[in-house]
Each structure stands twice: as structure tokens, then as C-alpha cells.
Amino acid sequence: MNAKLGSTIVVLFALALSLQTVAKDEKSRVQQEFEEDPTNLAIDSGRWSALIERSNSGLDLLERPAGDRPIDHAAYLFRADVAQKGAALDLLLLRNRLLAMELVKPSDLRSATVPDWIFEPPTSKVSADTLTARLDWIAVEANELVEVGCNIGRQKTDEALFCSVE
């Protein structure tokens, strides 16, 4: 009886392993579609980028009254937080573009992780010390990456102040 139980367990184990192997060999519908036409995934991904850009262009057309809201410390903290998070996201886009253009290698990148604060909604509840530390992070991370495009811009336009924003 124990021999039968043991061989039944071995057979069930072998069957389970073979089912896992078959499951691993089966491709998902998405994978099959990608293999048939690899362009669709890139096109669909690019479509979202274009739609987001167009949405931002629409927001640029919105005329906002200046209003009588006082500009106080909280308003400046909020504006700084919005600007820093925008700059950090722009830096990520620049990094990805430089990688895609093979102008930098992943090993050239300073940071392997992105701070969580980049993805948090802007707030006026952040201290000036915290905002300064975040600004320092952006400067360190961006310095070499920004210089790649600035050098190309200076060379292609023969404009020494191509990246001057003072």
C-alpha cells in the first residue's frame, strides 16, 4: 500500500511538472500578437505620449485670471514643488531618450532608483530644506545628462550659449 502511495505521488509530481512546462511554453495572446507584428506595441505606447502632449497643449490655451490670491510662503513652496517634480520627470524623459539614442549607457547613469517624491502630488506642506535637498538631487542627477544634449546643440548650431538659461 505504501509503495502504491509512493508511486502515485511520484506520478502526480511528474504530471504537475509536465503541466508547468507546457504552461511555460504557451505564449500569452499579447506575446503572440507582438511576435506577429512588433510595431503595434511601440505605436500604442507612442500614441499615449502624443495624447498627453496634446492635452498639455490644450491646458496652455486656458486663460487663467490672475486673481487676487496673495502670494505668500505657502504659494512659493507649492510653485517650487510643482517645478521640481516637473523637472525631475523631464529628467527621466531625457534619460530615456539618451538611452534610446544610445548616447549614454545604463552604466553611465548615476542613480538606479527614482525617489518617491517625484510621483507625489504637489503640495505647499514641504519645507524649504526638503525642497533644497530635492533640487540638489536634480542638479547632481541632471548635470551630465543635460550636458550631452547641450554639447550636441552647441556643435550643431555653433551657438556657445545654446544651454544658457540665466
N, C-alpha and C positions, 0 to 999 in steps of 0.2 A: 504494500500500500504506500509506504514512504517512497519507494522507487518510482511508483506511478506519479505521485505528487511532485517529486523532484523533476521528472521528465516533463510533466505538464508545465511546471514553472519555467523550465528551460525553453520549451516550445513557445509559450506565451511571451517570454522575454525576447526571443528571436523574432517573433511576429511583430512585436512592438518596435523593435529596432528597424525592421524592414519597412514598416509603415512610416517611421520617421524619415528614413532615407528617401522614400517615394515622395513624401511631403516636401522635403528639402529640394528635390529635383523638379517639382512642379513650380511653374512660374506664375506669379500673380497676373491678373488681367492687365494691370498698369505696366508691369515689366514686359509682357508680350507686346503691348501697344508701342512701348518705347523701342523695342527691338525692331518692330516693323517700320516705324517712322520716328527716328530720334529727334526730328525737328519740332514736333508739337510741344514737347515739354519746355524747350527753350522759348518758343513763341509765346506760349501761355504765360510763362514767367515774365517775359519782357512786356507783355500786354499790361500786367498789373503795374509795372514800373511806369509805363506811359500813362495809364489812368490816374495814378497818384500824382504824377507831374501835372497833368491837365487839371486835376482837382485843385492843386495848389495855385495854378494859373487863374482859376476861377475865383479863388479867395483873394488873389491880388487885385481883382476888379471890384471887390467890395469896398465901397466908400464908407469909412467909419467916421462919425463925427468926433471931433477932438474931445468933446465933453468937458465937464467941469470937475472931473475927478482929480483930487490932489495927488501930486507926485511926491510920495513920501518914501521912507526907507523900505517899507514892505513892497512898494511898486518897483523899486530898483532891484531888490532881491529877486522878485518874480521875473523881471526882464532879464536879469543876469542868468537865472536858472534856465529860462527858455532858450536863450542864446547859447549857453554852454551845451545843453542837450542837443540842440541843432548842430552845433559844431562837432560834437562827438559822433553824431550819426553821419554827418558829412564825411568825417574822417574814416568811418567804417566803409562808406561807399568808395572813397578814394583808395583805401587799402585794397578793396575787392577789385577795383578797376586796374590798379597797378599789378595785382596778381594775375588777372585775366590777360593783361597785355604782356605778361612775363617781363615786366620791368623791375620787379622785386621777386624774391623767393620767400616762401614761408619762413625759412630760417633767418631772413633779414628782419623780420618783424620783432619789435621789442616785447610786446605783450601778447600772450596766448589767450588771455581772457578779457572779457569786456565787463567793466563794472556795472553792477545792477542799477545804479542811479541813472544811467543813461535811459533806461526804459521806464522809469517812474514818471508820472505826470508832473509838470512844473508846479512849483509852489513858492510862496513867499516865506515859508517857515524854515528855510535853510539859512544857516549863519554865514556871515561874510567869510569866516575862517574856512568853513567847508567849501564854499564856492571858490575860494582862492586855491585850496588844495586840488579841487577838480580842474581848475584852469591850469595848474601846474602839470597835472597828469596829461591833459590835452596837449600842452606845449611839448612835453617830452615825447609823447607818442607820435605827434604830428610832424615834428621838426624834419626828420629825414625823409618821410614820405612826401611831404609838401615840396621839399627841395627837388625831388625827381621831376615833377611836372614844371616847377618854376625854371629849372635848368633847361628843359626842353623848350619852354616858352621863350626864354631869353635867346636861345640859339636860333629858333625858327623865326623870331620877329626882329632880332637884333636890337631889342629894347632892354637896356640894362636894368630898368626899374619895372620889369614885367610883373613881379610879385610885390611891388611896393604898395602897402595899404595904410601908410601912416597918415 
